[in-house]
Amino acid sequence: MIYSFIDLKGNIIYTVFKERDFATNVMQGQWKDTGIAKVFNTAAKSKLGEISYDTFSHYEPSYSVAAAFIATPIFDGLNKIGVLVFQMPIDRVNNVLSGDGGFAKTGDILLVGPDGLLRNDTPRTKENDILLTKFNSSHDLSSLNEGLEVWRDDGFLEVETLLNYHCTRNTIISRISESEVKAPLYEAIYYSLAIGIVIFTLIIFFSFIVSR
């Protein structure tokens, strides 16, 4: 977590890591259209304790690594003196969702942003998927309601749920191939059939012995 202090004129007075945005102005400088500027503009007009948030996007001063921003106004007594901004790198989110290589053989957990782009790097692909890979679905994610919904999509079973954070709509999708889900069932059926065949063979055999 990286944090910065910005005065009410938009000047970045302090930041933990002195990156390219240090000592610049977020209201009129080259970063005026970035996430840090968006949360600053909202927080500068907010009341004590209110939070502003901007979702993950590439942030050039941090070597274009994906980052989200959270901000809140700072007061000295009753006087608002600036804005405290927290920069959240995508690494921790990605490690939680994809750090263990997914689950089972084909299982995956995906975080899809409001733009339809992945917010984590799925281990099922060779490329880096963060903010680059669009999640293709046979149904409209924007129509998803609160709670869990189960879908069949292109050979996968999917469980989807909304993750709304400060008016930003994200979707968490847990998916696994239908063939892997059904594999234990097929194994149980084959096992039952094998036992049935053995029992049937023994019955025929003993019936033949008894009849003689």
ZIQUI-V936627 format. One record per residue. N is the residue number from 1. RES is the residue in one small letter. NEAR is the number of other C-alpha atoms within 10 Angstrom. D_CENTER is the distance of its C-alpha to the mean C-alpha in Angstrom with 1 decimal. Layout:
N;RES;NEAR;D_CENTER, N;RES;NEAR;D_CENTER
This chain:
1;m;10;17.4, 2;i;12;19.9, 3;y;17;22.0, 4;s;19;24.7, 5;f;22;27.6, 6;i;28;28.6, 7;d;19;32.0, 8;l;19;32.6, 9;k;13;33.9, 10;g;22;30.5, 11;n;19;31.7, 12;i;21;29.3, 13;i;14;31.8, 14;y;15;29.8, 15;t;18;26.6, 16;v;11;25.9, 17;f;12;25.6, 18;k;12;28.2, 19;e;12;26.2, 20;r;12;27.5, 21;d;19;26.6, 22;f;17;28.9, 23;a;15;32.0, 24;t;16;31.0, 25;n;19;30.7, 26;v;23;27.6, 27;m;18;29.7, 28;q;13;31.7, 29;g;13;30.6, 30;q;11;28.6, 31;w;19;25.3, 32;k;16;26.2, 33;d;12;23.6, 34;t;16;20.6, 35;g;22;18.0, 36;i;26;20.4, 37;a;22;23.2, 38;k;20;21.4, 39;v;24;20.6, 40;f;31;24.1, 41;n;18;25.8, 42;t;17;24.4, 43;a;26;24.9, 44;a;23;28.4, 45;k;14;29.4, 46;s;18;27.8, 47;k;13;29.5, 48;l;13;29.4, 49;g;11;26.3, 50;e;12;24.3, 51;i;16;20.8, 52;s;20;19.5, 53;y;23;15.9, 54;d;22;14.7, 55;t;21;11.2, 56;f;20;10.1, 57;s;19;12.9, 58;h;18;15.3, 59;y;18;17.8, 60;e;15;21.1, 61;p;13;22.8, 62;s;16;20.3, 63;y;10;21.0, 64;s;10;18.5, 65;v;16;15.5, 66;a;21;12.4, 67;a;23;12.6, 68;a;19;12.3, 69;f;25;15.5, 70;i;22;17.0, 71;a;28;20.7, 72;t;24;23.6, 73;p;26;27.4, 74;i;23;29.8, 75;f;14;33.2, 76;d;8;36.6, 77;g;7;38.2, 78;l;8;38.1, 79;n;8;37.6, 80;k;17;34.2, 81;i;17;34.2, 82;g;23;30.9, 83;v;26;27.1, 84;l;22;24.9, 85;v;26;21.6, 86;f;21;18.8, 87;q;21;16.7, 88;m;18;13.4, 89;p;20;12.6, 90;i;19;9.3, 91;d;14;11.0, 92;r;13;10.5, 93;v;15;6.7, 94;n;17;7.2, 95;n;13;10.2, 96;v;12;9.0, 97;l;21;6.8, 98;s;19;9.2, 99;g;15;12.1, 100;d;9;14.4, 101;g;17;14.4, 102;g;20;12.9, 103;f;13;15.3, 104;a;11;18.7, 105;k;11;19.8, 106;t;17;17.5, 107;g;19;14.7, 108;d;20;11.0, 109;i;23;7.7, 110;l;22;5.3, 111;l;25;2.4, 112;v;24;5.7, 113;g;21;7.4, 114;p;15;11.0, 115;d;12;12.5, 116;g;19;11.1, 117;l;19;9.7, 118;l;23;6.8, 119;r;28;4.8, 120;n;28;5.4, 121;d;27;8.9, 122;t;23;9.9, 123;p;19;13.3, 124;r;14;14.9, 125;t;8;15.7, 126;k;8;17.9, 127;e;11;16.5, 128;n;13;13.8, 129;d;18;11.2, 130;i;22;9.4, 131;l;20;10.7, 132;l;14;13.3, 133;t;17;12.5, 134;k;15;12.6, 135;f;15;11.6, 136;n;12;15.1, 137;s;12;15.9, 138;s;9;19.4, 139;h;11;18.6, 140;d;8;17.5, 141;l;18;14.0, 142;s;13;15.7, 143;s;7;18.2, 144;l;14;15.9, 145;n;11;17.6, 146;e;11;16.8, 147;g;9;16.7, 148;l;13;15.8, 149;e;13;16.8, 150;v;13;17.8, 151;w;14;18.4, 152;r;16;20.1, 153;d;15;18.9, 154;d;11;20.7, 155;g;10;21.6, 156;f;18;18.4, 157;l;19;17.9, 158;e;22;14.7, 159;v;16;13.7, 160;e;23;11.7, 161;t;19;11.3, 162;l;20;10.8, 163;l;17;9.1, 164;n;12;11.7, 165;y;11;12.1, 166;h;12;15.4, 167;c;11;15.8, 168;t;12;12.5, 169;r;15;11.2, 170;n;23;7.6, 171;t;21;7.3, 172;i;20;6.0, 173;i;18;8.3, 174;s;20;10.4, 175;r;22;13.0, 176;i;21;16.3, 177;s;19;19.4, 178;e;16;22.2, 179;s;14;24.7, 180;e;16;23.2, 181;v;15;23.0, 182;k;11;26.6, 183;a;11;27.9, 184;p;11;28.9, 185;l;12;30.7, 186;y;13;32.5, 187;e;11;33.5, 188;a;12;34.9, 189;i;12;36.8, 190;y;12;38.3, 191;y;12;39.2, 192;s;12;40.9, 193;l;12;42.7, 194;a;12;43.9, 195;i;12;45.2, 196;g;12;46.9, 197;i;12;48.6, 198;v;12;49.9, 199;i;12;51.2, 200;f;11;52.8, 201;t;12;54.4, 202;l;12;55.8, 203;i;12;57.2, 204;i;12;58.9, 205;f;12;60.2, 206;f;11;61.7, 207;s;11;63.0, 208;f;10;64.9, 209;i;9;66.2, 210;v;8;67.4, 211;s;7;69.0, 212;r;6;71.2
